[in-house]
C-alpha cells in the first residue's frame, strides 16, 4: 500500500514526501506519509486522486478530513496521509514531532528524473 500511495502522490506532483514508521507506538496505523502541495487546489487533487487509486485497488479510504483547509488527512487504514500546503507543513512540522521514529525521505527530484529515463 505504501508504494501505491507514494506513486500516486508523485504522479500528481506531490512534493517532499516523507514516510514515518510509527508502528511501534501507534495503535491506529503503521505509517504516517507526509506530502506537500503548492496550493489548496493541488492539495485537494492529491487527496481525491489518492482516494480513487486506493479504491481501485480494493483499499478504500476510511475518511478524509480537513476539506477546504491547508491540511488534509487521508485515513488509509495502515497509513495516515497528511497533505499540507508548504506553509502549513512548516508550521506544524510533524517530522520534528515524530522525530524519534524511523523516517524515510522520498527524493521527488530523483523519482521524476528516473521516471523520465524509462
C-alpha positions as CSV (number, residue, x, y, z in Angstrom):
1,X,0.0,0.0,0.0
2,X,2.8,2.4,0.8
3,X,4.2,2.1,-2.7
4,X,0.8,2.8,-4.2
5,X,0.4,5.9,-2.1
6,X,3.8,7.3,-2.9
7,X,3.4,6.6,-6.6
8,X,0.0,8.3,-6.7
9,X,1.4,11.4,-4.8
10,X,4.3,11.6,-7.2
11,X,2.1,11.2,-10.3
12,X,0.1,14.3,-9.2
13,X,3.3,16.3,-8.4
14,X,3.2,15.9,-4.6
15,X,6.5,17.2,-3.2
16,X,8.8,16.4,-0.3
17,X,7.3,13.1,0.6
18,X,8.3,11.6,3.9
19,X,7.3,8.3,5.5
20,X,7.4,7.9,9.3
21,X,7.2,4.4,10.8
22,X,5.0,4.8,13.9
23,X,4.1,1.1,14.1
24,X,5.9,0.6,17.4
25,X,3.8,3.1,19.3
26,X,0.7,4.0,17.4
27,X,-2.2,1.5,17.6
28,X,-4.1,3.3,14.9
29,X,-1.7,2.9,12.0
30,X,1.8,1.8,10.9
31,X,2.9,4.8,8.9
32,X,2.4,8.5,8.5
33,X,3.0,9.7,5.0
34,X,3.6,13.5,4.7
35,X,3.4,15.4,1.4
36,X,3.5,19.0,0.4
37,X,1.3,20.7,-2.2
38,X,1.8,24.1,-3.9
39,X,-1.7,25.3,-3.2
40,X,-5.1,24.2,-1.8
41,X,-6.3,23.2,-5.3
42,X,-3.4,20.8,-5.7
43,X,-3.8,19.6,-2.1
44,X,-7.4,18.6,-2.8
45,X,-6.5,17.0,-6.2
46,X,-3.8,14.9,-4.4
47,X,-6.4,13.7,-1.8
48,X,-9.0,12.9,-4.5
49,X,-6.6,11.0,-6.7
50,X,-5.3,9.1,-3.7
51,X,-8.8,8.2,-2.6
52,X,-9.6,7.0,-6.2
53,X,-6.4,4.9,-6.6
54,X,-6.9,3.2,-3.3
55,X,-10.5,2.3,-4.1
56,X,-9.4,0.9,-7.5
57,X,-7.1,-1.4,-5.6
58,X,-9.7,-2.5,-3.1
59,X,-8.1,-0.4,-0.4
60,X,-10.8,2.2,0.3
61,X,-10.0,5.1,2.5
62,X,-11.8,5.3,5.8
63,X,-12.1,9.0,6.0
64,X,-10.7,12.3,4.5
65,X,-10.6,15.2,7.0
66,X,-9.9,18.9,6.6
67,X,-11.6,19.6,3.3
68,X,-11.3,23.3,2.4
69,X,-8.2,23.8,4.6
70,X,-4.4,23.8,4.2
71,X,-4.0,20.4,5.7
72,X,-5.9,17.2,4.6
73,X,-5.7,13.9,6.3
74,X,-6.4,10.7,4.4
75,X,-7.0,7.7,6.6
76,X,-6.0,4.7,4.5
77,X,-6.1,2.2,7.4
78,X,-2.5,1.1,7.9
79,X,-1.3,4.5,6.7
80,X,-2.4,8.0,7.5
81,X,-1.5,10.5,4.8
82,X,-1.0,14.2,5.7
83,X,-1.1,16.5,2.7
84,X,-0.1,20.1,3.5
85,X,0.4,23.3,1.8
86,X,4.1,24.1,2.2
87,X,3.4,26.9,4.7
88,X,1.1,24.8,6.8
89,X,3.7,21.9,6.8
90,X,6.4,24.2,8.1
91,X,4.0,25.5,10.8
92,X,3.1,22.1,12.2
93,X,6.4,20.3,11.5
94,X,5.2,16.7,12.1
95,X,8.7,15.4,11.2
96,X,10.1,17.1,14.3
97,X,7.1,16.0,16.5
98,X,7.6,12.3,15.4
99,X,11.4,12.7,15.1
100,X,12.2,9.8,17.4
101,X,10.7,7.3,14.9
102,X,12.3,5.9,11.7
103,X,11.9,8.5,8.9
104,X,12.4,7.9,5.2
105,X,12.5,10.9,2.8
106,X,11.5,10.3,-0.8
107,X,13.6,12.5,-3.1
108,X,10.9,13.6,-5.5
109,X,13.5,15.1,-7.9
110,X,15.3,11.7,-8.2
111,X,11.9,10.0,-8.8
112,X,11.0,12.4,-11.6
113,X,14.4,12.0,-13.3
114,X,14.2,8.2,-13.1
115,X,10.6,8.3,-14.5
116,X,11.7,10.4,-17.5
117,X,14.5,7.9,-18.4
118,X,12.2,5.0,-18.7
